[in-house]
Amino acid sequence: MGNKNKTISFRVNEDAFETLREIAEERDISLSAVFRNYVEMLVAHDGQVQVVPEHEVDDSETETSSFPPKVEVPKSYVREHERLELEAEHLRDQLDEHRRYVTQLSQRLEEQEGGEDVIQLEELDGEDEEEPYRLG
């Protein structure tokens, strides 16, 4: 059946909202991503997530892992991603150019239709069905 995304809506006071916005800016993610990360963590740990202020966190844990966690990505992956972004941009430019060309041709065709009779092949199909075409 597939996984459908659902929307959750709730209200928070202005101070809490500003604090959440600051957290999102610190992590360089959207406010929605902050909530999605929290919900995913809550679901993954069966609701057993406890929010603890940083100054109360055991120092032995912070030495081994930092929050937010950092992942090293190979340079080849970054280069490939950049290459694909450039290629996608190039393809978008080509698509825009093609659309402009098609629009120009359509306009030219409309201008020509005013002066000449244009016969559509579909119109010819029904007229002479009794005479078969012969070669040679």
C-alpha positions as CSV (number, residue, x, y, z in Angstrom):
1,M,0.0,0.0,0.0
2,G,3.0,2.3,0.6
3,N,4.0,4.8,3.2
4,K,2.0,8.0,3.1
5,N,3.2,11.1,4.9
6,K,0.9,12.6,7.5
7,T,0.8,16.1,8.8
8,I,0.9,16.9,12.5
9,S,-0.1,20.3,13.7
10,F,0.2,21.8,17.2
11,R,0.7,25.1,18.9
12,V,3.7,26.3,21.0
13,N,4.2,29.6,22.8
14,E,6.4,32.3,21.1
15,D,9.4,31.7,23.3
16,A,9.5,27.9,22.6
17,F,9.0,28.7,18.9
18,E,12.0,31.1,18.9
19,T,14.1,28.5,20.7
20,L,13.2,25.8,18.2
21,R,14.0,28.2,15.3
22,E,17.5,28.9,16.9
23,I,18.1,25.1,17.2
24,A,17.2,24.7,13.5
25,E,19.6,27.6,12.5
26,E,22.4,26.2,14.6
27,R,22.1,22.8,12.8
28,D,21.5,24.5,9.4
29,I,18.2,22.6,8.9
30,S,14.6,23.6,8.5
31,L,12.3,23.8,11.5
32,S,10.3,21.0,10.0
33,A,13.4,18.8,9.9
34,V,13.9,19.4,13.6
35,F,10.5,18.0,14.4
36,R,10.9,15.1,11.9
37,N,14.3,14.2,13.5
38,Y,12.7,14.2,17.0
39,V,9.7,12.1,15.9
40,E,11.9,9.6,14.1
41,M,14.1,9.3,17.2
42,L,11.0,8.9,19.4
43,V,9.5,6.2,17.1
44,A,12.9,4.4,16.8
45,H,13.2,4.2,20.6
46,D,9.6,3.3,21.3
47,G,8.8,6.6,23.0
48,Q,11.8,6.2,25.4
49,V,13.6,9.4,24.5
50,Q,14.5,11.8,27.3
51,V,15.4,15.4,26.6
52,V,18.3,16.4,28.8
53,P,19.9,19.9,29.0
54,E,23.5,19.9,27.7
55,H,25.1,20.7,31.1
56,E,23.5,17.6,32.6
57,V,24.8,15.2,30.0
58,D,27.5,12.8,31.2
59,D,30.9,14.0,30.0
60,S,32.1,10.5,29.1
61,E,29.4,10.2,26.5
62,T,30.1,13.6,24.9
63,E,33.8,12.7,24.4
64,T,33.0,9.6,22.3
65,S,30.2,11.1,20.3
66,S,29.2,14.6,19.3
67,F,25.8,16.0,18.7
68,P,24.7,16.4,16.1
69,P,26.5,13.4,14.8
70,K,29.0,14.1,12.0
71,V,29.5,11.8,9.0
72,E,32.5,11.9,6.7
73,V,31.6,11.6,3.1
74,P,34.2,10.5,0.5
75,K,35.3,13.3,-1.9
76,S,34.4,11.1,-4.8
77,Y,30.8,11.1,-3.6
78,V,30.8,14.9,-3.2
79,R,32.3,15.4,-6.7
80,E,29.8,13.0,-8.3
81,H,27.0,14.9,-6.6
82,E,28.3,18.2,-7.9
83,R,28.7,16.7,-11.4
84,L,25.1,15.5,-11.3
85,E,23.9,18.9,-10.2
86,L,25.8,20.6,-13.1
87,E,24.4,18.0,-15.5
88,A,20.8,18.6,-14.2
89,E,21.3,22.3,-14.6
90,H,22.5,21.8,-18.1
91,L,19.5,19.6,-18.9
92,R,17.1,22.2,-17.5
93,D,18.7,24.8,-19.7
94,Q,18.4,22.6,-22.8
95,L,14.7,21.9,-21.9
96,D,14.0,25.6,-21.6
97,E,15.7,26.2,-24.9
98,H,13.7,23.4,-26.5
99,R,10.5,24.8,-25.1
100,R,11.3,28.2,-26.5
101,Y,12.0,26.7,-29.9
102,V,8.7,24.7,-29.9
103,T,6.8,27.9,-28.9
104,Q,8.5,29.8,-31.7
105,L,7.6,27.0,-34.2
106,S,4.0,26.9,-33.0
107,Q,3.6,30.7,-33.4
108,R,5.1,30.5,-36.8
109,L,2.7,27.7,-37.8
110,E,-0.3,29.7,-36.4
111,E,0.8,32.7,-38.5
112,Q,1.1,30.6,-41.7
113,E,-2.3,28.9,-41.1
114,G,-4.0,32.2,-41.6
115,G,-2.7,32.6,-45.2
116,E,-2.6,29.0,-46.5
117,D,-4.8,25.9,-46.3
118,V,-3.3,23.2,-44.2
119,I,-4.5,19.7,-44.7
120,Q,-4.2,17.4,-41.7
121,L,-3.5,13.8,-42.4
122,E,-6.2,12.7,-40.1
123,E,-8.8,14.5,-42.3
124,L,-7.7,12.5,-45.4
125,D,-8.2,9.1,-43.8
126,G,-12.0,9.1,-44.0
127,E,-12.4,10.5,-47.6
128,D,-11.2,7.9,-50.1
129,E,-11.4,4.6,-48.2
130,E,-12.8,2.7,-51.2
131,E,-9.7,3.3,-53.4
132,P,-6.7,1.3,-52.3
133,Y,-3.3,2.7,-52.9
134,R,-1.2,0.7,-55.4
135,L,2.4,0.9,-56.1
136,G,4.0,0.4,-59.5
